[in-house]
Amino acid sequence: MRSFQYLKLNRELLLIASFIPLLGLLYIFSDLMLPGHPFFLTKYMHLAYIKSAQDFPVLQPPPFTWRLFEPFLVNILPFQQKTSFILINFFSLFFTTVLILKIIHFISKDFNYSYLGSLLFLSIVWAARFNIIEFWYPESLLYFFMLLSIFFIYKQKKILLSISFLLGVLTKETMLIILPLYYFINIKEDLFKKINYRLLAENIIISLPAIIIFSVLSFIISQTSFYSHSQEWFDKVFMHRLATLIGIKSSLQHNLIDNQPWVLTFAINWYRLVLGAFGGFFLIIFLRPKKFNEVFWAYSPLILFSYLQLFIAYDIERLIVISFFPIILATVQVIKELVSEGIKYIYFFIYVILFYFIQLLFANDFYLETFYAIFAQNILSITFLILIILISKRRRPITHKI
């Protein structure tokens, strides 16, 4: 028994250790947004995060006012500012990948599928590659607290969950959208027929510290000159996003012009809403839509609110991709079901590895590389889906006689 547990622990540690070189390759092949990068002075977001760290604890204009935890970490680490940002980014992505492994293993009890889930995360261009290039952004740290919170939900560690919620909200206010997950993941009753008041009360109490600190910071903003700036920014962005989503005006960053045909703008924007963020691998979900339905309702606040962000912020894919975990979880569950029906696991493993290496092939201008990477992934996905469908037609599900 002890030898079995020892081997199991060794295997888990070996799988976790493999994430270090995989992440390292992504860093080596990525054009980091360092001084001297062609876009370093033309895109203001990372400059704002640099200033937040330099001026900490002085509050910055919205939306950076709430994002205090990463500047705090940068200031307490005994390294140069750039080095501190890179270290926070690397370890956040590393532990996010580890948490995906741990959570999916907790659900599936199988390291093969949990490892596959972690590889899927590293293969998503906008989740891994973008946040390596724009390492100044707090998204990678946000991902860590999101996955840490989900891990504590499954483990029923309520105090630790409350702390994780709080630190996540102080990292980026987007964390607020996952606060209801405690209720949605734990509820056993029909979501639309019966309310579990005990679970609801627990969810509110656990979320209270995060809500209070966010409210206090919002009140401070309302008492400063930042308030009018915040309102103007919100109104401008909201109208711009609304226009973009219905295809009236393009906000694309692929050197496309605003007076292009309305139908083309509409089609490309909706492509970005569906395939652009995750790449084509998630199309596997549609082979078993019931599996996605199960995951969707458990994570519906995260998925739905990730899309609602589009009305108040820029960068379509960067916003939507925060719901990567339920997409990965549903995909892994569909793959597990397909394997149980006779399709070989190795096909899916090779498929995901190819996704990962497609990222490494496009290492220069990020937006151009994203276009080619996602195009290549979608061609691979369609080809692979056809192959899987053809194979499944020739096989019967494995049954066991009682």
ZIFEN-V969014 format. One record per residue. N is the residue number from 0. RES is the residue in three letters. PHI is phi as a letter, one per 40 degrees, with the letter a starting at -180 (999 if undefined). Layout:
{{N:RES:PHI} {N:RES:PHI}}
//
This chain:
{{0:MET:999} {1:ARG:c} {2:SER:c} {3:PHE:c} {4:GLN:c} {5:TYR:c} {6:LEU:c} {7:LYS:c} {8:LEU:c} {9:ASN:c} {10:ARG:c} {11:GLU:c} {12:LEU:c} {13:LEU:c} {14:LEU:c} {15:ILE:c} {16:ALA:c} {17:SER:c} {18:PHE:c} {19:ILE:c} {20:PRO:c} {21:LEU:c} {22:LEU:c} {23:GLY:d} {24:LEU:c} {25:LEU:c} {26:TYR:c} {27:ILE:c} {28:PHE:c} {29:SER:b} {30:ASP:c} {31:LEU:c} {32:MET:c} {33:LEU:c} {34:PRO:d} {35:GLY:h} {36:HIS:c} {37:PRO:d} {38:PHE:c} {39:PHE:d} {40:LEU:c} {41:THR:b} {42:LYS:b} {43:TYR:c} {44:MET:d} {45:HIS:c} {46:LEU:c} {47:ALA:c} {48:TYR:c} {49:ILE:c} {50:LYS:c} {51:SER:d} {52:ALA:c} {53:GLN:c} {54:ASP:c} {55:PHE:d} {56:PRO:c} {57:VAL:c} {58:LEU:c} {59:GLN:b} {60:PRO:c} {61:PRO:d} {62:PRO:c} {63:PHE:c} {64:THR:d} {65:TRP:c} {66:ARG:c} {67:LEU:b} {68:PHE:c} {69:GLU:c} {70:PRO:d} {71:PHE:c} {72:LEU:c} {73:VAL:d} {74:ASN:c} {75:ILE:c} {76:LEU:c} {77:PRO:c} {78:PHE:b} {79:GLN:c} {80:GLN:d} {81:LYS:d} {82:THR:c} {83:SER:c} {84:PHE:c} {85:ILE:c} {86:LEU:c} {87:ILE:c} {88:ASN:c} {89:PHE:c} {90:PHE:c} {91:SER:c} {92:LEU:c} {93:PHE:c} {94:PHE:c} {95:THR:c} {96:THR:c} {97:VAL:c} {98:LEU:c} {99:ILE:c} {100:LEU:d} {101:LYS:c} {102:ILE:c} {103:ILE:c} {104:HIS:c} {105:PHE:c} {106:ILE:c} {107:SER:c} {108:LYS:f} {109:ASP:a} {110:PHE:c} {111:ASN:d} {112:TYR:c} {113:SER:c} {114:TYR:c} {115:LEU:c} {116:GLY:c} {117:SER:c} {118:LEU:c} {119:LEU:c} {120:PHE:d} {121:LEU:c} {122:SER:c} {123:ILE:c} {124:VAL:d} {125:TRP:c} {126:ALA:c} {127:ALA:c} {128:ARG:c} {129:PHE:d} {130:ASN:c} {131:ILE:c} {132:ILE:c} {133:GLU:c} {134:PHE:c} {135:TRP:c} {136:TYR:c} {137:PRO:c} {138:GLU:d} {139:SER:c} {140:LEU:c} {141:LEU:c} {142:TYR:d} {143:PHE:d} {144:PHE:c} {145:MET:c} {146:LEU:c} {147:LEU:c} {148:SER:c} {149:ILE:c} {150:PHE:c} {151:PHE:c} {152:ILE:c} {153:TYR:c} {154:LYS:c} {155:GLN:f} {156:LYS:c} {157:LYS:c} {158:ILE:c} {159:LEU:c} {160:LEU:c} {161:SER:c} {162:ILE:c} {163:SER:c} {164:PHE:d} {165:LEU:c} {166:LEU:c} {167:GLY:c} {168:VAL:c} {169:LEU:c} {170:THR:c} {171:LYS:a} {172:GLU:c} {173:THR:d} {174:MET:d} {175:LEU:d} {176:ILE:c} {177:ILE:b} {178:LEU:d} {179:PRO:c} {180:LEU:c} {181:TYR:d} {182:TYR:c} {183:PHE:c} {184:ILE:c} {185:ASN:c} {186:ILE:c} {187:LYS:b} {188:GLU:c} {189:ASP:c} {190:LEU:d} {191:PHE:b} {192:LYS:b} {193:LYS:a} {194:ILE:c} {195:ASN:c} {196:TYR:c} {197:ARG:c} {198:LEU:c} {199:LEU:c} {200:ALA:c} {201:GLU:c} {202:ASN:c} {203:ILE:c} {204:ILE:c} {205:ILE:c} {206:SER:c} {207:LEU:d} {208:PRO:d} {209:ALA:c} {210:ILE:c} {211:ILE:c} {212:ILE:c} {213:PHE:c} {214:SER:c} {215:VAL:c} {216:LEU:c} {217:SER:c} {218:PHE:c} {219:ILE:d} {220:ILE:c} {221:SER:c} {222:GLN:c} {223:THR:b} {224:SER:c} {225:PHE:c} {226:TYR:c} {227:SER:c} {228:HIS:c} {229:SER:c} {230:GLN:c} {231:GLU:c} {232:TRP:c} {233:PHE:c} {234:ASP:c} {235:LYS:c} {236:VAL:c} {237:PHE:d} {238:MET:c} {239:HIS:c} {240:ARG:c} {241:LEU:c} {242:ALA:c} {243:THR:c} {244:LEU:c} {245:ILE:c} {246:GLY:g} {247:ILE:c} {248:LYS:b} {249:SER:c} {250:SER:b} {251:LEU:c} {252:GLN:b} {253:HIS:b} {254:ASN:g} {255:LEU:c} {256:ILE:c} {257:ASP:c} {258:ASN:c} {259:GLN:c} {260:PRO:d} {261:TRP:d} {262:VAL:c} {263:LEU:c} {264:THR:d} {265:PHE:d} {266:ALA:c} {267:ILE:c} {268:ASN:c} {269:TRP:c} {270:TYR:c} {271:ARG:c} {272:LEU:c} {273:VAL:b} {274:LEU:c} {275:GLY:d} {276:ALA:c} {277:PHE:b} {278:GLY:g} {279:GLY:c} {280:PHE:c} {281:PHE:c} {282:LEU:c} {283:ILE:d} {284:ILE:d} {285:PHE:c} {286:LEU:c} {287:ARG:b} {288:PRO:c} {289:LYS:c} {290:LYS:c} {291:PHE:c} {292:ASN:d} {293:GLU:c} {294:VAL:c} {295:PHE:d} {296:TRP:c} {297:ALA:c} {298:TYR:b} {299:SER:d} {300:PRO:d} {301:LEU:c} {302:ILE:c} {303:LEU:c} {304:PHE:c} {305:SER:c} {306:TYR:c} {307:LEU:c} {308:GLN:d} {309:LEU:c} {310:PHE:c} {311:ILE:b} {312:ALA:a} {313:TYR:c} {314:ASP:g} {315:ILE:d} {316:GLU:c} {317:ARG:c} {318:LEU:c} {319:ILE:c} {320:VAL:c} {321:ILE:c} {322:SER:c} {323:PHE:c} {324:PHE:c} {325:PRO:c} {326:ILE:c} {327:ILE:c} {328:LEU:c} {329:ALA:c} {330:THR:c} {331:VAL:c} {332:GLN:c} {333:VAL:c} {334:ILE:c} {335:LYS:c} {336:GLU:c} {337:LEU:c} {338:VAL:c} {339:SER:c} {340:GLU:c} {341:GLY:h} {342:ILE:c} {343:LYS:c} {344:TYR:d} {345:ILE:c} {346:TYR:d} {347:PHE:c} {348:PHE:c} {349:ILE:c} {350:TYR:d} {351:VAL:c} {352:ILE:c} {353:LEU:c} {354:PHE:d} {355:TYR:c} {356:PHE:c} {357:ILE:c} {358:GLN:d} {359:LEU:c} {360:LEU:c} {361:PHE:b} {362:ALA:b} {363:ASN:b} {364:ASP:c} {365:PHE:c} {366:TYR:c} {367:LEU:c} {368:GLU:c} {369:THR:c} {370:PHE:d} {371:TYR:c} {372:ALA:c} {373:ILE:c} {374:PHE:c} {375:ALA:c} {376:GLN:c} {377:ASN:c} {378:ILE:c} {379:LEU:c} {380:SER:c} {381:ILE:c} {382:THR:c} {383:PHE:c} {384:LEU:c} {385:ILE:c} {386:LEU:c} {387:ILE:c} {388:ILE:c} {389:LEU:c} {390:ILE:c} {391:SER:c} {392:LYS:c} {393:ARG:c} {394:ARG:b} {395:ARG:b} {396:PRO:d} {397:ILE:c} {398:THR:b} {399:HIS:b} {400:LYS:c} {401:ILE:c}}
//
